[in-house]
Amino acid sequence: WTTLERQNTRTSSRPMMFVVALLVSVVHVASGLWDMEEVNPLVVEAEYAVRGAILTRAQEIEAELKDPAKRGKWPFEKVVRCNIGNPQALGQAPPAFARQVLSLVMNPALLGEASKSSSFFSEEAVARAKAYLAATTGGVGAYSESKGVSLVREEVAAFIEKRDGYPADPESIFLTDGASAGVRHVLQALIRGPGDAILTPAPQYPLYSALTTLLNGTLAPYYLEEAKDWGVNLAELKRAYDAALDSKATPRALVLINPGNPTGALLEPELLEEIIKFAQERDLVVMADEVYQENVYYAAGHRFVSLKKIARDLKADDVSVISFHSISKGVTGECGIRGGYFELTNVHPEVSAQLVKLASISLCSNVPGQIATGLMVNPPDPTSTPGATDMKEREKKAESLERRSLRIAKALDALPGVSCAPAEGALYLFPNVELPPKAVVAAAGLNVKPDALYSISLLEATGLVVVPGSGFGQVNGTFHFRTTFLPPEDEIDAVVSRLADFHSDFISKYSDQGDQEL
């Protein structure tokens, strides 16, 4: 079917197309508003549990807590959002040096004042701001290159090279509005239709399942081993791969989240080697979600190793690895500024060109977010006063996160019918909860998942917002919820106490003993 044939077909059908368009227009006028019948069914099918029905209910409750006439109906004074890794919303301070530089690039007029006085802006902050502004064409209010500001991409490349011990090419790095935008670009380029499958962990961050659905691909979940600290079982990975083939879908990519979201697990280098070999044997692109690489808790001897380093160590030059990072996590926590990057390793130049085209359609990612990414990967010189202060700030945040993780994990693990492993990385705990059969029956009667019933009940009793494990994927018959450990340290005891009281009441309500008491 040639281009000429397509053009002739379009030309000859124009009168009929006009009639159809007129009829559609009449129908729209008659029916009025845009309704659900006209919504893309893939949009309706896609789900994103992290901001689902429970958060909507939390927002309704927050509105009522602000209303003097309604706030008395709730047995708590505020809603605590433990549903999402949003550190600054729960009190984490923004990075001071980065904010100085961002203030200067957002308002260059301050540079003149900063040159006269160093009482607020350090000399290093001024120098960095000037360098970033010089690297742009028109400042942060102007579009950058589609891949992002070249200076920042050079900083990212230097960071990767220092981390892994292997060269990194700035031209293989794309700056994005958080890691999520990069994931979307890559999946858009990978998925051609239902015949393409994406191997994703279960449980997994629901960005991957939602985007695979939106792009009309096939989700191929491989279940992580809860009994082995949520590790990847290669036999299970092969089962998922074969199951996709049996369903007439060809696996195109393997998603790896390390450290894990929602599990908090950190994968050992030896296992990463086996995963690279698995992908190599099956011609799979590996998408390495490494946004929590700074959130590794070293007290137990853990360390983060990137998948790119593993591939380079193995000389696996025939495996395409795409690595993602973000300013939203780590100790930066700049979720609202929206910055991040992805790096292409062993990807054909023609594919890279297509990804540039996708980035170009959005013109560029936001430039302040790009600069914030540069500041994350290239913090101030630790031998300088601002650098020493920045390093101390980072260490303080990391140590606090580890303490909070251990305290909440220990408290959850002590609850009857709950098991919770400490986090090795990331910002989350994913406890297993044994729910009474009557709770399961009650949930079915309400047409909700059992762990969703538990989570919505927790919200309405305590104001704590968590995410049901069913929103991430879990083995049938098991129930979980994901919670962050981001509330401030001085509020942890109160949070744990409220959760423990609720859990006891919930289990009692749906147990046989609870029936007898009623």
Secondary structure, DSSP 4 states (H G I P E B T S, - for coil): --HHHHHHHHHHTHHHHHHHHHHHHHHHHHH-S--GGGS-HHHHH---GGGSHHHHHHHHHHHHHTSTTTGGGSSSS--EE-SS--GGGGTPPPPHHHHHHHHHHH-TTHHHHHHH--SSS-HHHHHHHHHHHHHSSSSTTS---TT--HHHHHHHHHHHHHHHSS---GGGEEEESHHHHHHHHHHHHH--STTEEEEEEES--THHHHHHHHTT-EEEEEE-BGGGTTBPPHHHHHHHHHHHHHTT-EEEEEEEESS-TTT-----HHHHHHHHHHHHHHT-EEEEE-TTTT-B-GGGT-----HHHHHHHTT-TTS-EEEEEESSSTTT--GGG--EEEEEES--HHHHHHHHHHHHHT----HHHHHHHHHHHSPPPTTSHHHHHHHHHHHHHHHHHHHHHHHHHHHHHTSTTEE-PPPSBSSEE--EE---HHHHHHHHHTTS-HHHHHHHHHHHHH-EE-EEGGGT---TT--BEEEE--S-HHHHHHHHHHHHHHHHHHHHHTSHHHHHH-
